[in-house]
Amino acid sequence: MSLLPVLVFVLVAGTGCVSYRETKYQDVKRVQIAFASDRAARTFFEAFNAAGDPGRRTEKHARTWFFLTSYDSCTVQGPNGLFNEAVAACDTNGDRQITEAEAEAFARGRSGGTAST
């Protein structure tokens, strides 16, 4: 029995590449937060929204090769995760209540200057 047909098949079939892509959308529950005053809430949300589109998404990519097959995996973070990150950055003492001082410091940190309210 000749190995030539098998060798030809392997060479022809092995010249292609298969690609597989998977995208996962991951969103978390929005944290419950209280504001010490309307001014604190306004300052926080103005800084949060001014930093860019609050609906922007962060993505994590992973690529793996196995033989001639590429596996691409992408995880997209939803808007609640971005909000939770902003709350964690703003609520410096972790009491789940944002004061005017915390909101103003958060706004200054986001703008790189002074916050105006």
C-alpha positions as YAML, in Angstrom:
chain: A
units: angstrom
residues:
- id: 1
  name: MET
  ca: [0.00, 0.00, 0.00]
- id: 2
  name: SER
  ca: [1.33, 3.37, -0.99]
- id: 3
  name: LEU
  ca: [1.52, 6.27, 1.42]
- id: 4
  name: LEU
  ca: [1.50, 8.79, -1.44]
- id: 5
  name: PRO
  ca: [-2.31, 9.37, -1.45]
- id: 6
  name: VAL
  ca: [-2.29, 9.85, 2.31]
- id: 7
  name: LEU
  ca: [0.66, 12.23, 2.10]
- id: 8
  name: VAL
  ca: [-1.00, 14.26, -0.68]
- id: 9
  name: PHE
  ca: [-4.22, 14.48, 1.35]
- id: 10
  name: VAL
  ca: [-2.37, 15.66, 4.45]
- id: 11
  name: LEU
  ca: [-0.46, 18.29, 2.47]
- id: 12
  name: VAL
  ca: [-3.59, 19.60, 0.71]
- id: 13
  name: ALA
  ca: [-5.78, 19.54, 3.81]
- id: 14
  name: GLY
  ca: [-3.02, 20.98, 5.97]
- id: 15
  name: THR
  ca: [-2.51, 24.12, 3.90]
- id: 16
  name: GLY
  ca: [-5.69, 25.76, 5.16]
- id: 17
  name: CYS
  ca: [-6.34, 27.36, 8.50]
- id: 18
  name: VAL
  ca: [-9.51, 27.16, 10.54]
- id: 19
  name: SER
  ca: [-10.49, 30.09, 12.71]
- id: 20
  name: TYR
  ca: [-12.98, 30.06, 15.57]
- id: 21
  name: ARG
  ca: [-14.09, 33.28, 17.32]
- id: 22
  name: GLU
  ca: [-16.22, 33.53, 20.44]
- id: 23
  name: THR
  ca: [-17.46, 36.77, 22.02]
- id: 24
  name: LYS
  ca: [-18.83, 36.74, 25.57]
- id: 25
  name: TYR
  ca: [-20.76, 39.69, 26.92]
- id: 26
  name: GLN
  ca: [-20.30, 40.00, 30.65]
- id: 27
  name: ASP
  ca: [-22.14, 42.49, 32.79]
- id: 28
  name: VAL
  ca: [-22.44, 42.60, 36.53]
- id: 29
  name: LYS
  ca: [-25.08, 43.95, 38.86]
- id: 30
  name: ARG
  ca: [-24.71, 47.68, 39.49]
- id: 31
  name: VAL
  ca: [-23.61, 48.42, 43.07]
- id: 32
  name: GLN
  ca: [-26.01, 50.25, 45.34]
- id: 33
  name: ILE
  ca: [-24.64, 53.64, 46.26]
- id: 34
  name: ALA
  ca: [-26.00, 56.62, 48.18]
- id: 35
  name: PHE
  ca: [-25.02, 60.23, 47.86]
- id: 36
  name: ALA
  ca: [-24.66, 62.61, 50.79]
- id: 37
  name: SER
  ca: [-26.30, 65.40, 48.76]
- id: 38
  name: ASP
  ca: [-27.62, 66.31, 45.34]
- id: 39
  name: ARG
  ca: [-24.40, 68.23, 44.72]
- id: 40
  name: ALA
  ca: [-22.32, 65.10, 45.40]
- id: 41
  name: ALA
  ca: [-24.48, 63.09, 42.96]
- id: 42
  name: ARG
  ca: [-24.27, 65.77, 40.27]
- id: 43
  name: THR
  ca: [-20.50, 66.12, 40.66]
- id: 44
  name: PHE
  ca: [-19.98, 62.34, 40.48]
- id: 45
  name: PHE
  ca: [-22.17, 61.80, 37.42]
- id: 46
  name: GLU
  ca: [-20.76, 64.82, 35.57]
- id: 47
  name: ALA
  ca: [-17.22, 63.50, 36.09]
- id: 48
  name: PHE
  ca: [-18.25, 59.96, 35.20]
- id: 49
  name: ASN
  ca: [-19.96, 61.05, 31.97]
- id: 50
  name: ALA
  ca: [-17.26, 63.58, 31.03]
- id: 51
  name: ALA
  ca: [-14.60, 60.85, 31.04]
- id: 52
  name: GLY
  ca: [-16.06, 59.54, 27.81]
- id: 53
  name: ASP
  ca: [-19.01, 57.49, 26.78]
- id: 54
  name: PRO
  ca: [-20.21, 55.71, 29.94]
- id: 55
  name: GLY
  ca: [-21.39, 52.87, 27.70]
- id: 56
  name: ARG
  ca: [-17.88, 52.26, 26.37]
- id: 57
  name: ARG
  ca: [-16.70, 48.72, 26.73]
- id: 58
  name: THR
  ca: [-13.47, 47.17, 27.73]
- id: 59
  name: GLU
  ca: [-12.43, 43.98, 26.03]
- id: 60
  name: LYS
  ca: [-10.13, 41.14, 26.95]
- id: 61
  name: HIS
  ca: [-8.74, 39.07, 24.10]
- id: 62
  name: ALA
  ca: [-7.13, 35.65, 24.14]
- id: 63
  name: ARG
  ca: [-5.80, 33.75, 21.14]
- id: 64
  name: THR
  ca: [-4.71, 30.14, 21.14]
- id: 65
  name: TRP
  ca: [-3.30, 28.09, 18.29]
- id: 66
  name: PHE
  ca: [-3.71, 24.34, 18.09]
- id: 67
  name: PHE
  ca: [-2.23, 22.73, 14.99]
- id: 68
  name: LEU
  ca: [-3.76, 24.85, 12.20]
- id: 69
  name: THR
  ca: [-6.77, 26.09, 14.15]
- id: 70
  name: SER
  ca: [-6.98, 29.53, 15.73]
- id: 71
  name: TYR
  ca: [-9.26, 29.96, 18.76]
- id: 72
  name: ASP
  ca: [-10.11, 33.60, 19.49]
- id: 73
  name: SER
  ca: [-11.94, 34.49, 22.68]
- id: 74
  name: CYS
  ca: [-13.16, 38.00, 23.51]
- id: 75
  name: THR
  ca: [-14.87, 39.06, 26.73]
- id: 76
  name: VAL
  ca: [-16.70, 42.40, 26.59]
- id: 77
  name: GLN
  ca: [-17.47, 44.24, 29.82]
- id: 78
  name: GLY
  ca: [-20.84, 45.93, 30.06]
- id: 79
  name: PRO
  ca: [-21.61, 49.42, 31.33]
- id: 80
  name: ASN
  ca: [-22.39, 48.36, 34.90]
- id: 81
  name: GLY
  ca: [-18.82, 47.18, 35.40]
- id: 82
  name: LEU
  ca: [-17.52, 50.59, 34.35]
- id: 83
  name: PHE
  ca: [-19.94, 52.29, 36.76]
- id: 84
  name: ASN
  ca: [-18.83, 49.98, 39.59]
- id: 85
  name: GLU
  ca: [-15.17, 50.79, 38.89]
- id: 86
  name: ALA
  ca: [-15.96, 54.52, 39.05]
- id: 87
  name: VAL
  ca: [-17.84, 54.10, 42.33]
- id: 88
  name: ALA
  ca: [-14.93, 52.12, 43.81]
- id: 89
  name: ALA
  ca: [-12.51, 54.88, 42.76]
- id: 90
  name: CYS
  ca: [-14.73, 57.62, 44.17]
- id: 91
  name: ASP
  ca: [-15.89, 56.03, 47.43]
- id: 92
  name: THR
  ca: [-12.50, 56.16, 49.11]
- id: 93
  name: ASN
  ca: [-13.65, 55.04, 52.57]
- id: 94
  name: GLY
  ca: [-15.86, 52.22, 51.23]
- id: 95
  name: ASP
  ca: [-19.00, 53.17, 53.17]
- id: 96
  name: ARG
  ca: [-21.19, 53.09, 50.02]
- id: 97
  name: GLN
  ca: [-22.02, 56.77, 50.44]
- id: 98
  name: ILE
  ca: [-20.34, 59.35, 48.26]
- id: 99
  name: THR
  ca: [-19.79, 62.69, 49.96]
- id: 100
  name: GLU
  ca: [-19.23, 66.03, 48.24]
- id: 101
  name: ALA
  ca: [-15.52, 65.87, 49.12]
- id: 102
  name: GLU
  ca: [-15.17, 62.38, 47.59]
- id: 103
  name: ALA
  ca: [-17.08, 63.41, 44.47]
- id: 104
  name: GLU
  ca: [-14.96, 66.54, 44.02]
- id: 105
  name: ALA
  ca: [-11.73, 64.55, 44.46]
- id: 106
  name: PHE
  ca: [-13.02, 62.01, 41.93]
- id: 107
  name: ALA
  ca: [-13.86, 64.78, 39.46]
- id: 108
  name: ARG
  ca: [-10.41, 66.36, 39.91]
- id: 109
  name: GLY
  ca: [-8.78, 62.98, 39.32]
- id: 110
  name: ARG
  ca: [-10.80, 62.39, 36.17]
- id: 111
  name: SER
  ca: [-10.22, 65.84, 34.69]
- id: 112
  name: GLY
  ca: [-6.64, 66.25, 35.83]
- id: 113
  name: GLY
  ca: [-7.51, 69.68, 37.20]
- id: 114
  name: THR
  ca: [-9.98, 71.25, 39.56]
- id: 115
  name: ALA
  ca: [-13.63, 70.32, 39.72]
- id: 116
  name: SER
  ca: [-16.16, 73.08, 39.28]
- id: 117
  name: THR
  ca: [-19.63, 72.67, 40.70]
...
